[in-house]
Amino acid sequence: SLAGMLLGAIRMNMPCAFVCEGTMMPIVYQRKEHGFIHFFEQIARIKTGKTPFEAIGEIESNLPLALGTDCERYGANSFNCVLEAVGLAVRGNGTAPAQSIERKKIAYQTGELAVKLAASKCSPRRLLTQTSLCNVATLDLACGGSSTTMLNLIAIAKELSIKNLTFKTIGDIAKSTPLLLNQEDENSCIMPQFHKAGGVYAMLKQLLDAKLVKGDVLVNDGLTLEQMLENVTVINAQVISPADNSVIGSSRLRGIEGRVADAGAVVEYNKEANFTGTAKVYSNEETAIDALLHREIRSGDVVVIRGEGPKSGPGMREIYTSLALLKGFDLEDKVAVITDGRISDFYNGIVVGHITPESNEQSLFSVLQDGDEIDISVSKGKISCDVKAKELAQRFRDADIGVSNYGNFFLKNWAKTCGSAVDGCTYKLKK
């Protein structure tokens, strides 16, 4: 991944520049552009009869054949934008379409940037400070907030021995960061609109003008963020809003903790900030998908997806398909989802991800059962479940928890040495 390559460059203290393939072409269906999630949403709608089965042929025929990241705003796109903001990628890297003529120019400019950084011995360690990481956290939150990007920023902070960047501090930044990225044209995907409106630099300019980011951080040898943005203008203020005319007053991403997530978690939400429901527990995403397709999940459920954390997976998969299906079944605002895996940023309901401790460690989350009542309060930053101490102790005795379930030596070793989500899933030395 991009974050993995950046971590490698940090460890070697090696000057470098990044270039990505760009965003893919959108899926066009009924004269409207869609991201790749649309394909999974339509599967759910076909299951409910809301979309005719015959339409799947038209949808499949419009799937992009070219390479590229999704043309919606989440995942790899978010981190590519972060790289622009810290001076490790050129302007347009994170937003320009893969099949545009701009990509050739961006590639050439990236080569020039790499040479310039190498000549001045300007490594990522010089550019990535606590202030610059807080700046890019603010940038991402103003664009909508990617939980995966926040996980990567925490991992980078750990590698740089920066202690004050956690789920909690990111949640605090989110409270004072307005959402500035708006989808002006409902028929067009957000990333093309963002690019045409001025992209990352224009968003940073709005944030700098509102004093939400600090302009004195270095983005190149001797060049500050404020100097880099000196002649930047916002092309379309309807897409990249000024801070005093934001889409909403604060980003919809917060840190959260409680009995279900003693060490912390991250929550994304849309309109409703609280949810109380009964647990439906699944051991991995595949079983949750199967339950969804068989219409076993109902309004009022809290869908618990375990076994997707960094140790449990192993690795930390993104909970994508199940969330897309929930969206397709029109259950976004009727259920909540909690998981120790990563969460997809397109989802508009309440979803709690990166739950720590995860499911192969002894915690309430690892022994939740169907029917448990779970309360999620974003305003209080709490996720709780009232299981009595005696009942919890019995569940721990009955449960088969731990890395002993791994038959492979290398997977056992991975689980022992991989850090938790709150630590950015970075490697930790065995004691």
C-alpha positions in Angstrom: 0.0 0.0 0.0 1.0 3.7 -0.3 1.2 4.0 3.5 3.4 0.9 3.7 5.8 2.4 1.1 5.9 5.7 3.0 6.7 3.8 6.2 9.5 2.1 4.4 10.9 5.4 3.2 10.6 6.9 6.7 12.6 3.9 8.2 15.3 4.3 5.6 15.2 8.1 5.8 15.1 8.2 2.0 13.9 11.1 -0.1 11.1 10.0 -2.3 8.0 11.2 -4.3 4.8 9.3 -5.0 2.6 9.1 -8.1 -0.6 7.0 -8.4 -2.6 5.7 -11.4 -5.4 8.2 -10.9 -9.2 7.6 -10.5 -11.1 5.2 -12.7 -13.9 6.1 -15.1 -17.3 6.1 -13.4 -20.0 3.5 -14.0 -22.8 5.1 -16.0 -26.3 3.8 -15.3 -29.5 5.6 -16.2 -27.5 8.7 -17.2 -25.9 9.1 -13.8 -22.3 8.4 -12.8 -21.5 6.0 -10.0 -18.5 4.6 -8.1 -17.8 0.9 -7.9 -20.0 0.6 -4.8 -23.0 1.0 -7.2 -22.4 -2.6 -8.5 -22.9 -4.1 -5.0 -25.8 -1.8 -4.2 -27.6 -3.1 -7.3 -27.1 -6.7 -6.2 -29.0 -5.9 -3.1 -31.7 -4.1 -5.0 -32.1 -7.0 -7.4 -32.6 -9.3 -4.4 -35.5 -7.0 -3.2 -36.9 -6.6 -6.6 -36.2 -2.8 -6.7 -34.0 -3.3 -9.7 -35.0 -5.7 -12.4 -32.6 -8.7 -12.8 -32.1 -8.0 -16.5 -30.5 -4.6 -15.5 -27.4 -6.4 -14.2 -26.2 -6.9 -17.8 -26.2 -3.2 -18.5 -24.5 -2.5 -15.2 -21.8 -5.1 -15.9 -21.2 -3.8 -19.4 -20.5 -0.3 -18.0 -17.9 -1.5 -15.5 -14.6 0.3 -16.2 -11.9 -1.8 -17.9 -9.1 0.8 -17.2 -7.0 0.8 -14.0 -7.6 3.4 -11.3 -8.9 3.9 -7.9 -12.7 4.4 -7.3 -14.0 7.8 -8.5 -15.7 8.4 -5.1 -14.0 10.0 -2.1 -12.5 7.3 0.1 -9.7 4.8 0.6 -6.7 5.2 -1.6 -7.9 8.5 -3.0 -7.8 10.0 0.4 -4.2 9.0 1.1 -3.1 10.2 -2.4 -4.6 13.6 -1.5 -2.6 13.5 1.8 0.6 13.0 -0.1 -0.1 16.2 -2.1 -0.6 18.1 1.1 2.8 17.2 2.6 4.8 17.8 -0.6 5.5 14.1 -1.4 3.3 14.2 -4.5 2.6 16.9 -7.1 -0.6 18.8 -7.6 -3.4 16.7 -9.0 -1.9 13.4 -8.1 -4.8 12.3 -5.9 -7.7 13.6 -8.0 -6.8 13.6 -11.8 -8.5 10.7 -13.7 -6.4 7.8 -14.8 -7.3 8.2 -18.4 -6.7 12.0 -18.6 -3.8 13.6 -20.5 -2.9 15.2 -17.1 -1.5 11.9 -15.9 1.5 12.2 -18.3 2.3 15.7 -17.0 1.9 14.6 -13.4 4.2 11.6 -13.9 6.9 13.9 -15.5 6.6 16.4 -12.7 6.8 13.6 -10.1 10.2 12.7 -11.6 11.3 16.3 -11.3 10.1 16.4 -7.7 11.9 13.2 -6.8 15.2 14.6 -8.1 14.7 17.9 -6.3 14.0 16.2 -3.0 17.0 13.9 -3.4 19.3 16.8 -4.3 18.2 18.7 -1.1 18.2 15.5 1.0 14.7 16.3 2.0 13.4 13.0 3.3 9.8 12.3 4.7 11.2 12.7 8.2 11.8 16.4 7.5 8.3 17.0 6.1 6.2 14.8 8.4 5.9 16.6 11.8 3.1 16.6 14.3 1.8 19.9 12.9 1.9 18.6 9.3 0.1 15.4 10.3 -2.6 17.4 12.1 -2.9 19.5 9.0 -3.5 16.5 6.7 -6.0 15.0 9.3 -7.9 18.3 9.0 -7.7 18.2 5.2 -9.1 14.7 5.1 -11.9 15.4 7.6 -12.9 18.5 5.6 -13.2 16.3 2.6 -15.4 13.8 4.4 -13.1 11.8 6.7 -11.5 8.5 5.8 -11.1 6.1 8.8 -8.4 4.2 6.8 -6.4 7.3 6.2 -6.6 8.1 10.0 -5.3 4.6 10.8 -2.4 5.3 8.4 -1.6 8.6 10.0 -1.5 7.0 13.4 0.9 4.4 12.1 3.1 7.1 10.6 3.0 9.1 13.8 4.1 5.9 15.8 7.0 5.4 13.3 8.1 9.0 13.8 7.7 8.7 17.7 5.0 11.4 17.6 2.8 10.5 20.6 -0.1 13.0 20.4 -1.9 11.6 17.4 -4.6 9.1 18.4 -8.2 8.2 17.8 -9.1 10.6 20.5 -7.1 13.6 19.1 -8.4 12.9 15.6 -11.9 12.9 17.0 -11.2 16.2 18.7 -9.9 17.7 15.5 -13.1 16.4 13.7 -15.3 18.4 16.1 -13.9 21.7 15.0 -13.4 20.8 11.3 -16.3 21.6 9.0 -17.2 19.5 6.0 -16.3 21.5 3.0 -16.5 19.1 0.0 -19.9 19.1 -1.6 -21.4 17.1 -4.5 -22.8 19.9 -6.6 -24.0 17.7 -9.5 -25.8 14.6 -8.2 -25.3 13.0 -11.6 -21.5 13.1 -11.4 -19.1 11.3 -9.1 -17.4 13.5 -6.4 -13.7 13.0 -7.3 -14.1 14.5 -10.9 -16.0 17.4 -9.4 -13.3 17.9 -6.7 -10.5 17.9 -9.3 -12.3 20.4 -11.5 -13.0 22.7 -8.6 -9.3 23.0 -7.8 -8.5 19.7 -5.9 -6.4 19.4 -2.8 -4.6 22.7 -3.1 -7.9 24.6 -3.3 -9.2 22.7 -0.3 -6.1 23.6 1.7 -6.5 27.2 0.6 -10.0 27.3 2.2 -8.7 25.7 5.3 -5.7 28.1 5.5 -7.9 31.1 5.0 -10.0 29.9 7.9 -6.9 29.3 10.1 -7.8 25.6 10.4 -4.4 24.5 9.2 -1.0 26.0 9.9 0.8 27.5 6.9 4.4 27.5 8.4 5.0 23.8 7.9 7.6 22.7 5.3 6.3 21.0 2.1 9.6 21.1 0.3 13.2 22.3 1.0 12.7 25.9 2.1 9.0 26.1 0.9 6.2 26.4 3.4 2.5 25.4 2.9 1.5 29.0 2.9 4.0 29.8 0.1 2.9 26.8 -1.9 -0.8 28.0 -1.8 0.0 31.7 -2.4 -1.5 31.9 -6.0 -4.0 29.1 -5.6 -7.7 29.9 -6.2 -10.9 27.9 -5.7 -12.5 27.4 -9.1 -15.9 26.3 -7.8 -16.9 27.3 -4.3 -20.1 25.3 -4.7 -18.0 22.1 -4.6 -15.2 23.3 -2.2 -17.0 25.5 0.2 -15.5 28.2 2.4 -15.4 27.4 6.1 -18.2 30.0 6.8 -20.5 28.3 4.4 -19.8 24.6 5.1 -21.9 21.6 4.2 -22.2 20.8 7.9 -20.4 22.3 10.9 -18.2 19.4 11.7 -16.9 16.2 10.1 -18.9 13.0 10.7 -16.1 11.0 12.2 -15.3 10.6 15.9 -13.3 8.6 18.4 -15.3 6.3 20.6 -14.7 4.0 23.6 -16.5 2.0 26.2 -17.0 -1.6 27.4 -17.3 -2.9 23.9 -14.1 -1.0 22.9 -12.0 -0.5 26.0 -8.9 0.8 24.1 -10.9 2.8 21.6 -12.5 2.7 18.2 -13.6 5.1 15.4 -17.2 5.8 14.4 -18.6 7.3 11.3 -22.2 8.5 11.1 -24.6 10.5 9.0 -27.5 12.3 10.6 -28.3 10.1 13.6 -25.6 10.2 16.2 -27.0 7.5 18.6 -28.3 4.0 18.2 -29.5 1.3 20.5 -30.2 -2.2 19.2 -29.8 -5.9 19.6 -26.7 -7.7 18.4 -26.5 -10.1 15.5 -23.0 -11.6 15.7 -21.0 -12.9 12.7 -17.5 -14.5 12.8 -16.4 -12.8 9.6 -17.7 -10.6 6.8 -18.7 -13.6 4.6 -21.2 -14.9 7.1 -22.6 -11.4 7.5 -23.0 -11.1 3.7 -24.8 -14.5 3.6 -27.1 -13.4 6.4 -27.9 -10.2 4.5 -28.7 -12.0 1.2 -31.0 -14.3 3.1 -32.8 -11.3 4.7 -31.9 -12.3 8.3 -30.9 -8.7 9.3 -33.8 -6.5 10.3 -34.4 -2.9 11.4 -33.1 -2.4 15.0 -30.2 -4.8 14.7 -26.5 -4.1 15.5 -24.5 -6.1 13.0 -21.4 -7.4 14.8 -18.6 -8.5 12.4 -15.7 -10.1 14.2 -12.5 -11.7 13.0 -11.4 -8.9 10.7 -8.9 -7.1 13.0 -5.1 -6.9 12.3 -4.3 -9.9 14.5 -7.5 -11.9 13.9 -7.8 -11.6 10.1 -4.8 -11.8 9.9 -4.5 -8.4 8.4 -7.2 -5.7 8.6 -9.7 -6.1 5.8 -12.1 -3.4 4.8 -15.7 -4.1 5.5 -17.0 -3.2 2.1 -19.5 -5.6 0.5 -21.7 -6.0 3.6 -22.0 -2.2 4.0 -22.8 -1.8 0.3 -25.5 -4.5 0.6 -27.0 -2.7 3.7 -27.1 0.5 1.6 -28.8 -1.4 -1.3 -31.3 -2.9 1.1 -32.1 0.6 2.4 -31.0 -0.4 5.9 -28.4 2.3 6.4 -30.5 4.4 8.8 -32.2 1.3 10.4 -29.2 -0.7 11.7 -25.7 -0.1 13.1 -22.5 -2.0 12.3 -19.6 -2.6 14.6 -16.4 -4.4 13.6 -12.7 -4.8 14.5 -12.0 -4.5 10.8 -11.6 -1.3 8.7 -14.8 0.5 7.6 -15.6 1.9 4.1 -16.1 5.6 4.0 -19.0 5.6 1.6 -21.5 4.3 4.2 -24.0 6.9 5.6 -25.3 5.0 8.6 -23.7 4.5 12.0 -20.7 2.2 11.8 -18.0 1.6 14.4 -14.7 0.2 13.2 -11.2 -0.5 14.4 -12.6 -1.9 17.7 -9.8 -2.5 20.1 -9.2 -5.0 21.8 -10.2 -7.1 18.8 -11.9 -10.5 18.6 -8.9 -12.8 19.4 -8.2 -10.9 22.6 -10.1 -11.3 25.8 -12.7 -8.5 25.8 -16.4 -8.0 25.8 -16.4 -7.6 22.0 -14.9 -11.0 21.5 -17.7 -12.7 23.5 -20.8 -10.7 22.3 -23.8 -12.9 21.6 -27.0 -12.6 19.6 -29.5 -10.6 21.5 -27.1 -8.5 23.6 -28.3 -4.9 23.7 -25.7 -2.4 22.4 -25.8 1.3 22.9 -23.8 3.7 20.7 -23.7 7.3 21.7 -21.5 9.5 19.4 -22.3 12.6 21.4 -20.9 11.0 24.5 -18.1 9.1 22.7 -19.3 5.8 24.2 -20.2 2.3 23.0 -21.6 0.1 25.8 -23.2 -3.3 26.4 -24.6 -4.2 29.8 -23.4 -7.8 30.5 -23.1 -8.6 34.1 -19.6 -9.6 35.5 -20.6 -13.1 36.4 -22.1 -13.7 32.9 -19.0 -12.2 31.3 -16.7 -14.4 33.3 -18.7 -17.5 32.2 -18.5 -16.4 28.5 -14.7 -16.1 28.8 -14.5 -19.6 30.2 -16.5 -21.0 27.3 -14.9 -19.0 24.6 -12.0 -20.2 22.3 -10.0 -17.0 22.1 -6.4 -16.4 21.0 -3.8 -17.0 18.4 -3.6 -20.8 19.3 -6.3 -21.2 16.6 -3.7 -20.4 14.0 -2.2 -23.7 12.7 0.5 -21.9 10.8 3.7 -20.7 12.7 4.0 -17.6 10.6 0.4 -16.5 11.3 0.9 -17.1 15.0 4.0 -15.0 15.0 2.2 -12.3 13.0 -0.6 -12.1 15.6 1.9 -11.9 18.4 4.0 -9.1 16.8 1.3 -7.0 15.1 0.2 -3.9 17.0 -3.5 -3.0 17.5 -5.6 -0.6 15.4 -5.2 2.2 18.0 -1.4 1.9 17.4 -1.8 1.9 13.6 -1.3 -1.9 13.3 2.5 -1.3 13.4 5.0 -4.0 14.3 5.8 -4.3 18.0 8.8 -6.1 19.5 8.1 -9.3 21.4 8.9 -9.1 25.1 
